[in-house]
Amino acid sequence: MPSRLGRAVANKTPRPVVILYEHALLGEGIAKYLLAQLGIEVTVASALDPQTVSSALALGPGVVIFELTESLRRVDLTTLAPRAVLMDVSTIVTRGPAPCTPAAAGLQTILQVVRSSSG
C-alpha cells in the first residue's frame, strides 16, 4: 500500500508527487528530501507491486519519480499518469571509465521539476 510523507504547502494544493521505488532507501530518501526542501506531501510505493503502482498513479500525480524495474517495464506510465512529468532516476552500471551513470536526474533537477509542476 502506498504511504504518504509530508504535508501540503501553505496556500497551494499542488498535484501529488509519486515515487515508485525498487529500493526503499532511494524512494524514502527522495521523499524526505522533497519534504525538507519544499514541504510537500509525497506518496511512495513499491514499483514491484502492480496493484500498488496503479493505486499510487490513480492519485493523478503531477510528477512521477521512478526506478525502472522489470515490473514497470510492463506498465505504460504515460497511460496511467497522462498529465504527469515522468522522471527515471535509475542508474546504469557499466564497466567503462564511468562505472555508475545517472540515467536521468539528480536531486536539484528533481526539485526543479517538482517546483514547476506545482505552479
DSSP file (Angstrom, degrees, kcal/mol; ACC not computed):
  #  RESIDUE AA STRUCTURE BP1 BP2  ACC     N-H-->O    O-->H-N    N-H-->O    O-->H-N    TCO  KAPPA ALPHA  PHI   PSI    X-CA   Y-CA   Z-CA
    1    1 A M              0   0    0      0, 0.0    51,-0.1     0, 0.0    45,-0.1   0.000 360.0 360.0 360.0 134.1    0.0    0.0    0.0
    2    2 A P        -     0   0    0      0, 0.0     2,-0.3     0, 0.0    43,-0.2  -0.289 360.0-151.5 -61.1 148.0    1.4    3.4   -0.9
    3    3 A S  E     -A   44   0A   0     41,-2.4    41,-2.8     2,-0.0     2,-0.4  -0.884   5.2-134.0-119.2 156.8    2.4    5.6    2.1
    4    4 A R  E     -A   43   0A   0     -2,-0.3     2,-0.4    39,-0.2    39,-0.2  -0.904  16.6-173.5-113.6 137.7    2.5    9.4    2.3
    5    5 A L  E     +A   42   0A   0     37,-2.9    37,-3.2    -2,-0.4     2,-0.2  -0.990  49.3  14.3-123.7 135.8    5.2   11.5    3.7
    6    6 A G  S    S-     0   0    0     -2,-0.4    35,-0.3    35,-0.3     2,-0.3  -0.621  71.9 -88.8 112.3-164.8    5.0   15.2    4.2
    7    7 A R        -     0   0    0     -2,-0.2     2,-0.1    32,-0.1    34,-0.1  -0.955  41.7 -87.3-149.8 161.4    2.4   18.0    4.3
    8    8 A A        -     0   0    0     -2,-0.3     2,-0.2    32,-0.2    32,-0.1  -0.442  46.2-106.9 -73.9 148.4    0.7   20.3    1.8
    9    9 A V    >   -     0   0    0     -2,-0.1     3,-1.8     1,-0.1    -1,-0.1  -0.564  46.7 -95.9 -73.0 136.9    2.4   23.6    1.0
   10   10 A A  T 3  S+     0   0    0      1,-0.3    -1,-0.1    -2,-0.2     3,-0.1  -0.265 103.5   2.5 -56.5 136.2    0.5   26.5    2.6
   11   11 A N  T 3  S+     0   0    0      1,-0.1     2,-0.3    -3,-0.1    -1,-0.3   0.562 118.1  86.7  64.3  12.3   -2.0   28.3    0.3
   12   12 A K    <   -     0   0    0     -3,-1.8    -1,-0.1     2,-0.0    -3,-0.1  -0.981  57.5-159.6-136.4 150.0   -1.3   25.8   -2.6
   13   13 A T        -     0   0    0     -2,-0.3    -3,-0.1   105,-0.2    -5,-0.0  -0.720  25.3-168.9-124.9  81.5   -2.7   22.5   -3.5
   14   14 A P        -     0   0    0      0, 0.0   104,-0.1     0, 0.0     3,-0.1  -0.318  32.0 -98.2 -69.2 152.7    0.0   21.0   -5.7
   15   15 A R        -     0   0    0    102,-0.4    45,-0.1     1,-0.1    48,-0.0  -0.422  57.9 -87.5 -63.9 147.6   -0.8   17.9   -7.7
   16   16 A P        -     0   0    0      0, 0.0    46,-3.0     0, 0.0    47,-1.3  -0.114  31.3-138.2 -60.2 153.5    0.7   14.9   -5.9
   17   17 A V  E     -bc  42  63A   0     24,-0.7    26,-2.9    44,-0.2     2,-0.4  -0.961  20.0-163.8-108.5 130.3    4.2   13.7   -6.3
   18   18 A V  E     -bc  43  64A   0     45,-2.6    47,-2.9    -2,-0.5     2,-0.5  -0.955   6.7-162.8-117.9 134.6    4.5    9.9   -6.6
   19   19 A I  E     -bc  44  65A   0     24,-3.0    26,-2.8    -2,-0.4     2,-0.6  -0.977   1.7-166.0-116.4 121.5    7.8    7.9   -6.1
   20   20 A L  E     -bc  45  66A   0     45,-2.7    47,-1.9    -2,-0.5     2,-0.3  -0.932  21.3-178.5-106.8 113.8    7.8    4.4   -7.4
   21   21 A Y  E     -b   46   0A   0     24,-2.4    26,-3.5    -2,-0.6    27,-0.5  -0.812  39.2-170.9-119.6 152.6   10.9    2.6   -6.0
   22   22 A E  S    S+     0   0    0     -2,-0.3     2,-0.6     1,-0.3    -1,-0.1   0.695  92.2  49.2 -97.4 -37.2   12.6   -0.7   -6.1
   23   23 A H  S >> S-     0   0    0      1,-0.1     4,-2.0    24,-0.0     3,-0.8  -0.917  75.6-151.6-108.2 115.3   15.0    0.2   -3.3
   24   24 A A  H 3> S+     0   0    0     -2,-0.6     4,-2.9     1,-0.3     5,-0.5   0.835  93.9  61.4 -55.9 -36.7   13.2    1.7   -0.3
   25   25 A L  H 3> S+     0   0    0      1,-0.2     4,-1.7     2,-0.2    -1,-0.3   0.908 108.0  43.7 -58.2 -43.0   16.3    3.7    0.7
   26   26 A L  H <> S+     0   0    0     -3,-0.8     4,-2.6     2,-0.2     5,-0.2   0.955 117.0  44.7 -67.2 -50.5   16.1    5.6   -2.6
   27   27 A G  H  X S+     0   0    0     -4,-2.0     4,-2.0     1,-0.2    -2,-0.2   0.939 118.8  40.8 -61.1 -50.2   12.3    6.1   -2.5
   28   28 A E  H  X S+     0   0    0     -4,-2.9     4,-2.4     1,-0.2    -1,-0.2   0.858 114.2  54.9 -67.9 -35.1   12.1    7.2    1.1
   29   29 A G  H  X S+     0   0    0     -4,-1.7     4,-2.1    -5,-0.5    -2,-0.2   0.928 109.6  44.8 -65.0 -45.6   15.2    9.3    0.8
   30   30 A I  H  X S+     0   0    0     -4,-2.6     4,-2.6     2,-0.2     5,-0.2   0.904 112.9  52.9 -64.3 -40.3   13.9   11.3   -2.1
   31   31 A A  H  X S+     0   0    0     -4,-2.0     4,-2.1    -5,-0.2    -2,-0.2   0.922 111.1  45.5 -61.0 -44.7   10.6   11.7   -0.4
   32   32 A K  H  X S+     0   0    0     -4,-2.4     4,-2.5     2,-0.2    -1,-0.2   0.864 111.3  53.4 -67.9 -35.2   12.2   13.0    2.8
   33   33 A Y  H  X S+     0   0    0     -4,-2.1     4,-2.6     2,-0.2     5,-0.3   0.927 109.7  47.6 -63.7 -45.3   14.5   15.3    0.7
   34   34 A L  H  X>S+     0   0    0     -4,-2.6     4,-2.9     2,-0.2     5,-0.8   0.887 111.8  50.9 -64.5 -38.3   11.4   16.8   -1.0
   35   35 A L  H  X5S+     0   0    0     -4,-2.1     4,-1.4     4,-0.2    -2,-0.2   0.936 113.4  44.8 -61.9 -46.3    9.7   17.3    2.3
   36   36 A A  H  <5S+     0   0    0     -4,-2.5    -2,-0.2     1,-0.2    -1,-0.2   0.889 122.3  36.6 -66.3 -39.6   12.7   19.0    3.8
   37   37 A Q  H  <5S+     0   0    0     -4,-2.6    -2,-0.2    -5,-0.2    -3,-0.2   0.870 137.5  12.2 -82.7 -38.9   13.3   21.3    0.7
   38   38 A L  H  <5S-     0   0    0     -4,-2.9    -3,-0.2    -5,-0.3    -2,-0.2   0.543  86.4-129.0-120.1 -11.4    9.7   22.0   -0.4
   39   39 A G     << +     0   0    0     -4,-1.4     2,-0.3    -5,-0.8    -4,-0.2   0.833  58.3 145.2  65.5  32.4    7.5   20.9    2.5
   40   40 A I        -     0   0    0     -6,-0.7     2,-0.3    -9,-0.1   -32,-0.2  -0.686  54.0-108.9-106.6 157.9    5.2   18.9    0.1
   41   41 A E        -     0   0    0    -35,-0.3   -24,-0.7    -2,-0.3     2,-0.4  -0.651  35.7-170.6 -81.6 136.1    3.4   15.6    0.5
   42   42 A V  E     -Ab   5  17A   0    -37,-3.2   -37,-2.9    -2,-0.3     2,-0.5  -0.989  15.8-144.5-130.5 136.5    4.8   12.7   -1.4
   43   43 A T  E     -Ab   4  18A   0    -26,-2.9   -24,-3.0    -2,-0.4     2,-0.4  -0.899  17.9-165.3-100.4 126.8    3.4    9.3   -2.0
   44   44 A V  E     +Ab   3  19A   0    -41,-2.8   -41,-2.4    -2,-0.5     2,-0.3  -0.927  12.9 168.8-114.4 137.7    5.9    6.5   -2.1
   45   45 A A  E     - b   0  20A   0    -26,-2.8   -24,-2.4    -2,-0.4     2,-0.3  -0.995  39.6 -99.7-147.6 149.1    5.1    3.0   -3.4
   46   46 A S  E >   - b   0  21A   0     -2,-0.3     3,-1.0   -26,-0.2   -24,-0.2  -0.527  20.9-152.0 -69.6 128.6    7.0   -0.2   -4.3
   47   47 A A  T 3  S+     0   0    0    -26,-3.5   -25,-0.2    -2,-0.3    -1,-0.2   0.549  90.6  71.2 -75.1  -7.4    7.5   -0.4   -8.1
   48   48 A L  T 3  S+     0   0    0    -27,-0.5    -1,-0.2     1,-0.1   -26,-0.1   0.590  86.4  68.3 -86.6 -11.1    7.5   -4.2   -7.7
   49   49 A D    <>  -     0   0    0     -3,-1.0     4,-2.3     1,-0.1     3,-0.4  -0.910  65.4-160.9-114.2 106.3    3.8   -4.5   -6.9
   50   50 A P  H  > S+     0   0    0      0, 0.0     4,-2.4     0, 0.0     5,-0.2   0.830  92.0  52.5 -56.2 -35.8    1.5   -3.6   -9.9
   51   51 A Q  H  > S+     0   0    0      2,-0.2     4,-2.3     1,-0.2     5,-0.1   0.900 110.0  48.0 -68.3 -39.7   -1.6   -3.0   -7.7
   52   52 A T  H  > S+     0   0    0     -3,-0.4     4,-2.4     2,-0.2    -1,-0.2   0.894 111.0  51.7 -65.7 -40.4    0.3   -0.6   -5.5
   53   53 A V  H  X S+     0   0    0     -4,-2.3     4,-2.5     2,-0.2    -2,-0.2   0.938 110.6  48.0 -60.9 -47.6    1.6    1.2   -8.6
   54   54 A S  H  X S+     0   0    0     -4,-2.4     4,-1.5     1,-0.2    -2,-0.2   0.903 111.5  50.3 -61.0 -42.2   -1.9    1.5  -10.0
   55   55 A S  H  < S+     0   0    0     -4,-2.3     4,-0.3     1,-0.2    -1,-0.2   0.916 112.3  46.9 -62.4 -43.8   -3.2    2.8   -6.7
   56   56 A A  H >< S+     0   0    0     -4,-2.4     3,-1.3     1,-0.2    -2,-0.2   0.911 113.0  48.1 -65.8 -42.1   -0.5    5.4   -6.4
   57   57 A L  H >< S+     0   0    0     -4,-2.5     3,-1.6     1,-0.3    -1,-0.2   0.723  96.6  72.1 -73.5 -20.3   -0.9    6.6  -10.0
   58   58 A A  T 3< S+     0   0    0     -4,-1.5    -1,-0.3     1,-0.3    -2,-0.2   0.643  80.5  76.5 -66.6 -13.5   -4.7    6.9   -9.5
   59   59 A L  T <  S-     0   0    0     -3,-1.3    -1,-0.3    -4,-0.3    -2,-0.2   0.594 108.1-121.2 -71.7 -10.5   -4.0    9.9   -7.4
   60   60 A G    <   -     0   0    0     -3,-1.6    -2,-0.1    20,-0.2    -3,-0.1   0.963  37.7-156.0  69.8  53.5   -3.4   11.9  -10.6
   61   61 A P        -     0   0    0      0, 0.0   -44,-0.2     0, 0.0    22,-0.2  -0.181  23.6-150.4 -65.8 153.5    0.2   12.9   -9.9
   62   62 A G  S    S+     0   0    0    -46,-3.0    23,-2.6     1,-0.3     2,-0.4   0.718  89.6  25.1 -86.6 -27.6    1.9   16.0  -11.3
   63   63 A V  E     -cd  17  85A   0    -47,-1.3   -45,-2.6    21,-0.3     2,-0.5  -1.000  63.4-165.7-139.1 135.3    5.3   14.2  -11.1
   64   64 A V  E     -cd  18  86A   0     21,-2.9    23,-3.1    -2,-0.4     2,-0.5  -0.978   7.3-169.4-120.8 116.5    6.2   10.5  -11.0
   65   65 A I  E     +cd  19  87A   0    -47,-2.9   -45,-2.7    -2,-0.5     2,-0.3  -0.912  22.8 169.0-103.0 126.5    9.7    9.8  -10.0
   66   66 A F  E     -cd  20  88A   0     21,-2.9    23,-2.9    -2,-0.5     2,-0.5  -0.966  41.7-133.2-144.5 154.8   10.6    6.1  -10.6
   67   67 A E        -     0   0    0    -47,-1.9     2,-0.7    -2,-0.3     5,-0.1  -0.935  41.3-120.4 -98.1 126.0   13.3    3.5  -10.7
   68   68 A L        +     0   0    0     -2,-0.5     2,-0.2     4,-0.1    23,-0.1  -0.582  44.5 171.5 -73.3 112.3   12.8    1.5  -13.9
   69   69 A T     >  -     0   0    0     -2,-0.7     4,-1.6   -22,-0.1    21,-0.0  -0.667  49.0-101.6-114.2 170.3   12.2   -2.1  -12.8
   70   70 A E  H  > S+     0   0    0     -2,-0.2     4,-0.6     1,-0.2     3,-0.2   0.910 123.8  50.6 -58.7 -41.9   11.2   -5.2  -14.8
   71   71 A S  H >4 S+     0   0    0      1,-0.2     3,-0.7     2,-0.2    -1,-0.2   0.860 109.2  50.5 -67.8 -33.4    7.6   -4.8  -13.5
   72   72 A L  H >4 S+     0   0    0      1,-0.2     3,-1.5     2,-0.2    -1,-0.2   0.763  97.9  67.6 -74.6 -23.0    7.5   -1.2  -14.5
   73   73 A R  H 3< S+     0   0    0     -4,-1.6    -1,-0.2     1,-0.3    -2,-0.2   0.763  99.3  52.5 -63.5 -22.7    8.7   -2.1  -18.0
   74   74 A R  T << S+     0   0    0     -3,-0.7     2,-0.4    -4,-0.6    -1,-0.3   0.415  99.4  79.2 -91.8   0.7    5.3   -3.9  -18.4
   75   75 A V  S <  S-     0   0    0     -3,-1.5     2,-1.1    -4,-0.1     3,-0.1  -0.895  74.5-137.7-112.6 137.4    3.3   -0.8  -17.4
   76   76 A D    >>  -     0   0    0     -2,-0.4     4,-2.1     1,-0.2     3,-1.1  -0.771  20.5-176.4 -93.0  94.1    2.6    2.2  -19.6
   77   77 A L  H 3> S+     0   0    0     -2,-1.1     4,-2.4     1,-0.3     7,-0.2   0.816  79.9  61.7 -61.5 -30.8    3.2    5.1  -17.2
   78   78 A T  H 34 S+     0   0    0      1,-0.2    -1,-0.3     2,-0.2     6,-0.1   0.785 108.9  42.8 -68.8 -24.8    2.1    7.6  -19.9
   79   79 A T  H <4 S+     0   0    0     -3,-1.1    -2,-0.2     2,-0.1    -1,-0.2   0.879 117.4  44.1 -82.7 -42.9   -1.4    6.0  -19.9
   80   80 A L  H  < S+     0   0    0     -4,-2.1   -20,-0.2     1,-0.3    -2,-0.2   0.756 131.0  24.4 -75.4 -24.5   -1.7    5.6  -16.1
   81   81 A A  S >< S+     0   0    0     -4,-2.4     3,-1.4    -5,-0.2    -1,-0.3  -0.553  74.5 166.0-135.6  68.8   -0.4    9.1  -15.4
   82   82 A P  T 3  S+     0   0    0      0, 0.0    -1,-0.1     0, 0.0    -2,-0.1   0.733  76.4  40.4 -65.5 -24.9   -1.1   11.0  -18.6
   83   83 A R  T 3  S+     0   0    0    -22,-0.2     2,-0.2     2,-0.1    -5,-0.1   0.373  95.5 106.2-102.9   5.0   -0.6   14.5  -17.2
   84   84 A A  S <  S-     0   0    0     -3,-1.4     2,-0.5    -7,-0.2   -21,-0.3  -0.536  71.1-124.3 -89.3 149.0    2.5   13.7  -15.1
   85   85 A V  E     -d   63   0A   0    -23,-2.6   -21,-2.9    -2,-0.2     2,-0.5  -0.809  32.7-144.8 -81.3 127.6    6.1   14.6  -15.7
   86   86 A L  E     -d   64   0A   0     -2,-0.5     2,-0.5   -23,-0.2   -21,-0.2  -0.858  17.2-173.4-102.3 128.1    7.9   11.2  -15.6
   87   87 A M  E     -d   65   0A   0    -23,-3.1   -21,-2.9    -2,-0.5     2,-0.7  -0.956  10.9-157.2-125.9 113.7   11.5   11.1  -14.1
   88   88 A D  E     +d   66   0A   0     -2,-0.5    17,-0.4   -23,-0.2   -21,-0.2  -0.795  14.1 175.5 -87.7 116.8   13.5    8.0  -14.3
   89   89 A V        +     0   0    0    -23,-2.9   -22,-0.2    -2,-0.7    -1,-0.1   0.078  33.3 131.9-109.7  22.6   16.2    8.0  -11.6
   90   90 A S        -     0   0    0    -24,-0.4    13,-2.2    12,-0.1    14,-0.4  -0.187  52.9-126.9 -64.9 165.9   17.5    4.6  -12.3
   91   91 A T  E     -E  102   0B   0     11,-0.2     2,-0.6    12,-0.1    -1,-0.1  -0.967   6.9-144.6-120.5 135.5   21.2    4.1  -12.5
   92   92 A I  E     -E  101   0B   0      9,-2.2     9,-2.4    -2,-0.4     2,-0.5  -0.884  16.6-156.4 -97.7 120.4   23.0    2.4  -15.4
   93   93 A V  E     +E  100   0B   0     -2,-0.6     2,-0.2     7,-0.2     7,-0.2  -0.864  20.2 168.7-101.3 125.4   26.0    0.5  -14.2
   94   94 A T        -     0   0    0      5,-1.6    -2,-0.0    -2,-0.5     0, 0.0  -0.768  43.0-127.6-127.0 173.1   28.8   -0.2  -16.7
   95   95 A R  S    S+     0   0    0     -2,-0.2     5,-0.1     5,-0.0    -2,-0.0   0.297  78.0 103.0-101.7   7.2   32.3   -1.4  -16.7
   96   96 A G  S    S-     0   0    0      2,-0.3    -2,-0.1     3,-0.1     4,-0.0   0.117  98.1 -72.3 -76.6-165.6   33.6    1.6  -18.6
   97   97 A P  S    S+     0   0    0      0, 0.0    -1,-0.1     0, 0.0    -2,-0.0   0.785 130.0  51.0 -64.6 -28.0   35.5    4.6  -17.2
   98   98 A A  S    S-     0   0    0      1,-0.1    -2,-0.3     3,-0.0    -4,-0.3  -0.846  73.4-173.5-109.2  94.2   32.4    5.9  -15.5
   99   99 A P  S    S+     0   0    0      0, 0.0    -5,-1.6     0, 0.0     2,-0.4   0.715  72.4  34.5 -65.1 -21.6   31.1    2.9  -13.6
  100  100 A C  E     -E   93   0B   0     -7,-0.2    -7,-0.2    -5,-0.1    -5,-0.0  -0.930  68.3-179.7-139.1 111.4   27.8    4.5  -12.4
  101  101 A T  E     -E   92   0B   0     -9,-2.4    -9,-2.2    -2,-0.4     2,-0.1  -0.943  29.3-124.2-116.0 121.8   26.0    6.9  -14.7
  102  102 A P  E     -E   91   0B   0      0, 0.0   -11,-0.2     0, 0.0   -12,-0.1  -0.425  16.2-150.0 -62.4 134.6   22.7    8.5  -13.6
  103  103 A A  S    S-     0   0    0    -13,-2.2   -12,-0.1     2,-0.1   -14,-0.1   0.797  74.8 -16.3 -77.4 -28.8   20.0    7.8  -16.2
  104  104 A A  S    S+     0   0    0    -14,-0.4     2,-0.4     1,-0.3   -15,-0.2   0.596 109.0  13.2-141.0 -60.9   18.0   11.0  -15.7
  105  105 A A        -     0   0    0    -17,-0.4    -1,-0.3   -15,-0.1     2,-0.2  -0.967  38.8-148.8-145.4 144.3   18.2   13.3  -12.8
  106  106 A G     >  -     0   0    0     -2,-0.4     4,-2.2    -4,-0.1     5,-0.2  -0.423  51.0 -88.8 -94.0 179.7   20.0   14.5   -9.7
  107  107 A L  H  > S+     0   0    0      1,-0.2     4,-2.4     2,-0.2     5,-0.1   0.863 125.8  53.4 -61.9 -38.0   18.3   16.0   -6.6
  108  108 A Q  H  > S+     0   0    0      2,-0.2     4,-2.2     1,-0.2    -1,-0.2   0.898 109.2  49.1 -66.0 -38.8   18.4   19.5   -7.9
  109  109 A T  H  > S+     0   0    0      2,-0.2     4,-2.4     1,-0.2    -1,-0.2   0.903 109.4  52.6 -65.1 -40.6   16.7   18.5  -11.2
  110  110 A I  H  X S+     0   0    0     -4,-2.2     4,-2.5     1,-0.2     5,-0.2   0.931 108.9  50.1 -59.4 -45.7   14.1   16.7   -9.2
  111  111 A L  H  X S+     0   0    0     -4,-2.4     4,-2.7     1,-0.2    -2,-0.2   0.920 110.1  50.6 -59.4 -44.5   13.4   19.9   -7.1
  112  112 A Q  H  X S+     0   0    0     -4,-2.2     4,-2.5     1,-0.2    -1,-0.2   0.920 112.0  46.2 -60.4 -45.0   13.1   22.0  -10.3
  113  113 A V  H  X S+     0   0    0     -4,-2.4     4,-1.8     2,-0.2    -1,-0.2   0.920 113.8  47.8 -66.6 -43.0   10.6   19.6  -11.9
  114  114 A V  H  X S+     0   0    0     -4,-2.5     4,-1.0     2,-0.2    -2,-0.2   0.923 112.9  49.2 -64.0 -43.9    8.5   19.3   -8.7
  115  115 A R  H >X S+     0   0    0     -4,-2.7     4,-0.8    -5,-0.2     3,-0.8   0.936 112.1  47.8 -59.9 -46.5    8.5   23.1   -8.2
  116  116 A S  H 3< S+     0   0    0     -4,-2.5     3,-0.3     1,-0.2    -1,-0.2   0.800 108.4  54.2 -68.9 -28.0    7.5   23.8  -11.8
  117  117 A S  H 3< S+     0   0    0     -4,-1.8  -102,-0.4     1,-0.2    -1,-0.2   0.697 105.9  54.5 -77.9 -17.1    4.7   21.2  -11.8
  118  118 A S  H <<        0   0    0     -4,-1.0    -1,-0.2    -3,-0.8    -2,-0.2   0.684 360.0 360.0 -86.7 -19.9    3.2   22.9   -8.7
  119  119 A G     <        0   0    0     -4,-0.8    -1,-0.2    -3,-0.3    -2,-0.2   0.452 360.0 360.0 -96.3 360.0    2.9   26.4  -10.1
